[in-house]
Amino acid sequence: MNYTANFKLKNNILIYLSVLFLAFGCKESAVKSGIKVDNIEALNNAIKDAKPGDNIVLANGVWKDVEIKFRGHGTKDNPIVLSAETAGKVSIEGKSYLKFGGQHLEVEGLHFKNGYSPSRAVVEFKINDDEIANNCKITNCVIEDFNKLKRDDSDLWVNFWGRHNELSNCYIAGKTNRGPTIRVNLEGIESINNYHQIVNNHFGPRPVKGGPSGETIQLGNSFTSMAPSYTMVANNLFEECNGEVEVISSKTNFNEFRNNVFYKSEGSLVTRHGNYCTIDGNYFIGDGVNENYGGIRIINTGHWVTNNYFFNLKGTSFRSPLAVMNGIPKSPQNRYNQVTDVVVAYNTYVNCSTPWQFGVGTNIAQADVLPKSEIRSARAVRTTVANNVIYNETGLEAIVIENDKADGVTFKNNIVDNKGVKFNGFDGGIKEVSLSLKIISENIKIPTGVPNDIEPYVGFDFGNIKTDLFGKSRENNNSIGAIIGVDVANPNILDKSKYGTDWFSNEVEPSDPVSHVVTNASEIQAKIDAANKGDIIVLSPGVYNVEKSLVINKAITIQSKKGEKAQVVFNGTANSPLFSLNPKGKLTVNNLDLKGNNTNYAFASLKENMSNHFGLTVSNTEISNFNYVLKVFKESFSERITFNNTNISDCLNGIELSGEINAKGDYNTEYLTIDSCKFNNVKANVVDYYRGGYDESTIGGNLIVSNSTFTNCGVKEDNRILLNHHGIVNVNITGNTFKNNPVAFVSVLWGAKNNAQSNNTISNSGQIKVQENLEMKLMY
Amino acid sequence: MNYTANFKLKNNILIYLSVLFLAFGCKESAVKSGIKVDNIEALNNAIKDAKPGDNIVLANGVWKDVEIKFRGHGTKDNPIVLSAETAGKVSIEGKSYLKFGGQHLEVEGLHFKNGYSPSRAVVEFKINDDEIANNCKITNCVIEDFNKLKRDDSDLWVNFWGRHNELSNCYIAGKTNRGPTIRVNLEGIESINNYHQIVNNHFGPRPVKGGPSGETIQLGNSFTSMAPSYTMVANNLFEECNGEVEVISSKTNFNEFRNNVFYKSEGSLVTRHGNYCTIDGNYFIGDGVNENYGGIRIINTGHWVTNNYFFNLKGTSFRSPLAVMNGIPKSPQNRYNQVTDVVVAYNTYVNCSTPWQFGVGTNIAQADVLPKSEIRSARAVRTTVANNVIYNETGLEAIVIENDKADGVTFKNNIVDNKGVKFNGFDGGIKEVSLSLKIISENIKIPTGVPNDIEPYVGFDFGNIKTDLFGKSRENNNSIGAIIGVDVANPNILDKSKYGTDWFSNEVEPSDPVSHVVTNASEIQAKIDAANKGDIIVLSPGVYNVEKSLVINKAITIQSKKGEKAQVVFNGTANSPLFSLNPKGKLTVNNLDLKGNNTNYAFASLKENMSNHFGLTVSNTEISNFNYVLKVFKESFSERITFNNTNISDCLNGIELSGEINAKGDYNTEYLTIDSCKFNNVKANVVDYYRGGYDESTIGGNLIVSNSTFTNCGVKEDNRILLNHHGIVNVNITGNTFKNNPVAFVSVLWGAKNNAQSNNTISNSGQIKVQENLEMKLMY
């Protein structure tokens, strides 16, 4: 026991247990004190008095509104530790954060939930410019849904400064507001050459943000892109990290990405700025369907992409398994440097749609309309692609997609089993052979049978690629592809117990939804409130006169009894919604007849504090006499909004998703789908889906309008366009009938992007126009 | 003896002497064979057969037109050596070069002179992309005046590729053609992390080039500015390295500049691109007069400027002892990144005019006329200036010149003896104290008497500054300034025997000029040819009818006997000059009367192959009836052209220096001075001095027109300007009289640059106009 420490303790601090002897081999044996605290004042005092080797223990329970400034000076052998009494039983809630300042400080076992940081970060490795953390660690913790109330209020959940800090064995998921989940900062000489460790974490689902600044990890920024970082990102699981197109945005030099698993993540590992990164031994696992799962996107100089395994990825262009971008000659600092001196070697691709794309992002065709400093015309040079193995169960037309010529790339000793389909072999650099597939697990299938005469190409410094994907030495019996030999054990990459904490799991037991029958209006809200998420509210036949908005704050379905449409008549005040879509309110409406009083709304998000996403699916429903069918406000976001087999009539406004007006690339839904619907006499904003601000790498917004009929709509539409989708990148208008709509244009398609129309019948409704380039505000 | 090697030798190779035993401590003793060769075929064969430990010896004498490809594979302990029989007695002449390919190859004792490389380099550490040198060395060699014939034919004299190559103990001087003397290339992964050594060399005079691309050392380029270089430049003497504004242009990362001496060099050590350089323990020595001697100019991030000594420097702005530039926000790759995270610590400045300038290169005032991507408005941030000592025998008005605010700079614990003149102390970061000066040598004077209470400021990582200028440990008894203590030995920094070869000296015994009297025209050329450089040709009184151009190819003076002007009448053909100024032809004409036939020229350079500079001074002379007084052709250059107390009359054209028309920033003379002259009836091109192409860091071209009279001139001047000096940066027109010159403008001054006029009398001659910004072609 350390009696000196004891002497200073206040009344409300208990000395307890844990006398630890340091590991064999140390010169001195030290005694760790355990100092239990149960409120913030006691914690602050304990921190103030802490000495190397002290262990401050937070009592189990809820710690609300705690701003923890963990400052101190531990030593390598005797860190100061701040831990939960029981890992996972200490929750940090409300307006709370944790900041480190000093050295050799460790935090363990906390659960951040039900709250948000009042600061710019939840966990920060700096208290102020004079108190920066070094050799500090947060481990075995969870940060879950700790979102600021407003989507535009930017923060980070873990913000690195200093050197040699660590985020390990944590589970982090659910960020919806602006800002990368994790950022490493390099401003200031204190934070370069940082050698931070981001290891063994489980990055759980981060939903689509609907605009930029939704990375899971960002290492630096363009202004520090010259800085040597040496951050290690290893052995992490990235599960459904869908925030934006970049799961990891590496913007500094000498970072390493090793043995991570990217599982169903709608984005890529991108070397956005900075150079000389190592991307080795990672798994990129798709489902063979979703085209948003990415791989590795390369910009800049000197990266080595080795021993990676790509499976079942259907992404193309920016989201290709390997997307090598064109640069801008003499690029501005925040744009695209040319790719040079890159090595892509010993990777394996199984059943990927376009394994390799070069010249990605080329916009030479727009040279006439864009300034010279925007033209990505500089192709990759001094780049080697060697010793890779590709296996396609269905042969591809091209192994290399050349958006611009890959004439600065040397292909050596790559092989592909393309099932006999002919392709460009780049002077023998890509050879067709016949391979077999050995199944190791559901997602790990190894192409086998590489002919013995195909020896690995030995490029400059290739001797530094010492092992294969599984860590097996390449020194003897080397072979091409990510995996040497065929006799390998299942790496169990999706065994979640290998990542994150030792106490938290995001696996949920599936449960069957329960139906709750309602017979009169007054009980609807109560039934919703009492239901579990996923349950069904069933309206018995009849008319329900609802006076007050129904609050939806969980996943819920509301439907009529089979076959008979219940009618819901909403008499609520002007501009109030029948269904108020709150954070996490994911509403499915089926087979109802909804009627308003011409001043109120059918559906609306909150006007503010939409701290989490909502959702909306409407099927087989009649909607009439509303001011707005759907009104979504600024900073509200739904991943999907779907109207299906639904009739909308006699409304002043239709589906309004144009709240994001500050030209920062944000929008209100990722997917708006309108299929087999009828719109009649909707006077304005029939469909209004808007994205402002231009950044070519943010590729979202998806509108499908199909098999629907629009009649007598748009009479009060000021801009004389029926379907408004300004700035939406992916638009498909197909199989619709437009009749007697007094507008000039049914739609104005953005020709330079993925906007298409087909099989529409238009009479007395203006026309569909294609505008090649939009005038948009640049976001950078 | 190595009999295996012997067995392979051809007839014309002699085996001789030199059995060497390797140094004590090696596991095996090895025998070095000496293989003497006396022609290129034998050399090539010897190279082909060479094995580790071989020593190939070049026989003394002249080796003409030899293209040496030195390829082979030595080992660390047994390199393959190619050496002169006697160091300095083997000269490489004519069209020759030396290329290295392989590893552990060394070259010693050669003298490159009287020739030029037919390739892009004289010495190159690469034969082709598959034969790059590693661990190769050139040492104890001289490269002297090895210029291509045309100034625009670019080459390098030592061109580095690969890794771990060395240029040591060489003397290199006299480059006049385009291209840095030394370049380190980083294209390709084979050449990054190169750790080249450029050490112990004597870089002798490199004359002003007259335009850009005249660096003595260039490390990389903007396109490889992200590359880690780690080149060491140490213990070199840079003597009169005046090629351009950058003596050393560092364009990559992690380079080190240690213990070099910059002596009367008209340029700076510039961190032009790239980051994280170390500039430690260097000497920058001026003469207290010349404002072109520079110091250290900082651009980009993370440089450490420590322990340097600055003496008697009068440079300002770009050429300040410390010039910290403004950057361009989000700069294009080839422009100016912002200065961030720079440390300037423990330096000493003695008698420098403006020790520290910040915001150098700011052009915010031109924001209206220049594109945004050209505006240097980003001030230095996160920059620390600490522990420096400044001593001024004459107090300065400002210690820090703020071209733009230094508000991102932290000043800590700097002191200055400013002789009581008040200055901005930056919140105590620069304190006035009273110091003494201890004289160690002519150029090394140490400020002493730092008060004991001024402890060094301890910034982040300052503990890495372990020694002082002289290598003394800072661990105990540390103090501010470059030098700890006062009891130091003279470092003899200008003892030339410490640098360069062990056999060559550039010190010349001064000799008195000899006068050679001439009495008739036919003997003038013969006397010139027979004279030594510096001699004087004296024309006896009388008239000399010269029919053929007089060839001037050395420094020579031609003058009349005192008091009486000899008349030289030139009847040469049209467009031929009386004095043909050849390479190295530095002509002084004094007290003559020169008369042409209205079709020929008084003075002209060669039309081509001006492989070295000329010079011209004309005093007390009458010049009349020429087509051109002086006609200087493209790719000709004179450091100075001076007309003094000379009358020029009845000529079709005057002084024509406008040959450089390809807008690459070149021009024909550095200084054109016209003082106390009379121009009468010169019809066109009275003065025509031109520079095309804009790059703000090339700051040359100097025109002085003073105390002169211009009458009846410019009648045939198409552009209606009397004194043409388009693009010349420094212009001073003062004390002249302009009378009855039928032009619109006497001069059009460039307002944004250092163009001035004063005390001129203008009558019936148009006016002097100031144009703030010229339209010029950008060179980058």
Chai-1 contact restraints between the chains, C-beta under 6 A:
chainA,res_idxA,chainB,res_idxB,connection_type,confidence,min_distance_angstrom,max_distance_angstrom,comment,restraint_id
A,G188,B,R382,contact,1.0,0.0,6.0,A-B,restraint_1
A,I189,B,D341,contact,1.0,0.0,6.0,A-B,restraint_2
A,I189,B,F460,contact,1.0,0.0,6.0,A-B,restraint_3
A,E190,B,F460,contact,1.0,0.0,6.0,A-B,restraint_4
A,M226,B,N275,contact,1.0,0.0,6.0,A-B,restraint_5
A,M226,B,T301,contact,1.0,0.0,6.0,A-B,restraint_6
A,N275,B,M226,contact,1.0,0.0,6.0,A-B,restraint_7
A,T301,B,M226,contact,1.0,0.0,6.0,A-B,restraint_8
A,K330,B,P332,contact,1.0,0.0,6.0,A-B,restraint_9
A,K330,B,Q333,contact,1.0,0.0,6.0,A-B,restraint_10
A,K330,B,N334,contact,1.0,0.0,6.0,A-B,restraint_11
A,S331,B,Q333,contact,1.0,0.0,6.0,A-B,restraint_12
A,P332,B,K330,contact,1.0,0.0,6.0,A-B,restraint_13
A,P332,B,P332,contact,1.0,0.0,6.0,A-B,restraint_14
A,Q333,B,K330,contact,1.0,0.0,6.0,A-B,restraint_15
A,Q333,B,S331,contact,1.0,0.0,6.0,A-B,restraint_16
A,N334,B,K330,contact,1.0,0.0,6.0,A-B,restraint_17
A,D341,B,I189,contact,1.0,0.0,6.0,A-B,restraint_18
A,R382,B,G188,contact,1.0,0.0,6.0,A-B,restraint_19
A,F460,B,I189,contact,1.0,0.0,6.0,A-B,restraint_20
A,F460,B,E190,contact,1.0,0.0,6.0,A-B,restraint_21
